[in-house]
Amino acid sequence: MRSVLGMVIGLSITIAGYGTVAAQAPTGPAHLCAFQPKQTEADAPGAPGGPAPDREQTIETLDLLVADLIARLQASDTEVNTLRQVLDLCSGEVSTLLGRRAELLAELGTATDQVSDQQATIDDQGVRIAVLSAALSDSEQALQAAEAIAAQEIDDLNGQLEGLRAEVLQLQQALTDSEATVSERDLEIADLTSRLNQALVRRVEELARYRSEFFGRMRTVLRSRSDIRVVGDRFVFQSEVLFPSGSARLQPSGAEQLAEFADTLLDLAAEFPEEVDWILRVDGHTDERPISTPVFQSNWELSTARALEVVAFLEDSGVPPERLAAAGFGEFQPLDTSGTEEAYSRNRRIELKLDQR
């Protein structure tokens, strides 16, 4: 900007110089000569070459002035072009500065909006802080109230604890007293247990004795029958003795054998003491070959039906029903697993066992 102002000032001085020359020029002799009326040779004073040299000098001076003015005008044109270029540059800079000013104004507007938003956020946070402060104050008041209530409850619990301690002392004393009573009762229970065990042993021994006597008598009764065996504590009747093949209906020969068995059992049972709680268990067994008839769909059904048939016969023969029990085992308790006909015959059986309930 300073260079532009200097050029403008220089141009003004230059123009002012032209004006000075132009103003001074008419005051010289040449002005007088240039603006005087043309004289004729007859009117010229003196000899024929009197005023001619002064006029030529004036013309030369004017020519010099004109040349100088032309040169100065050309220089002025150059300076004007230079000033125009400078002005164009200044115009570009001004446009750039105006664009920058617009950008800065936009940034300022954005910053102002952000400041407004932040101020709104600050205001909201202030409101929230106020709400939280109020809530905190309420919480502190509630906490103080709860602490007061808790302190009162603790005092109450301490009072209750003292009462419980007194009750515990009383209970301990009562427990001490009862322990002595329990010790006495333990002695009585131990004595009763010993006596009960002895009674049970006596009952078992009596049942064993009567069972042994029963087996002895039954052996005497059945000593001539090879198809009825005594195996341990059980009487084993082969199924063919009692039932036809695949049937659960008792045949006459089998009924005779069971009748003898029932008579012997009833004679012996009449001698049993009342405390001997005996029971006769009837177990039915089959061989492993499957069966499927309209009456029996499996060996389970056949073995159970045969056991029930024997129980029904014994009941009809006078054996109390509460002294009887029936069970069917199908083919799953074999005596012989060799798979022969003899093994199948041994496995098809009815077992009678005198037991204690």
Secondary structure, 3 states (H helix, E strand, C coil): CHHHHHHHHHHHHHHHHHHHHHHHHHHCHHHHHHHCCCCCCCCCCCCCCCCHHHHHHHHHHHHHHHHHHHHHHHHHHHHHHHHHHHHHHHHHHHHHHHHHHHHHHHHHHHHHHHHHHHHHHHHHHHHHHHHHHHHHHHHHHHHHHHHHHHHHHHHHHHHHHHHHHHHHHHHHHHHHHHHHHHHHHHHHHHHHHHHHHHHHHHHHHHHHHHHHHHHHHHHHHHCCCCCEEEECCEEEEEHHHHCCCCCCCCCHHHHHHHHHHHHHHHHHHCCCCCCCCEEEEEEEECCCCCCCCCCCCCHHHHHHHHHHHHHHHHHHCCCCHHHEEEEECCCCCCCCCCCCHHHHHHHCEEEEEEEEC
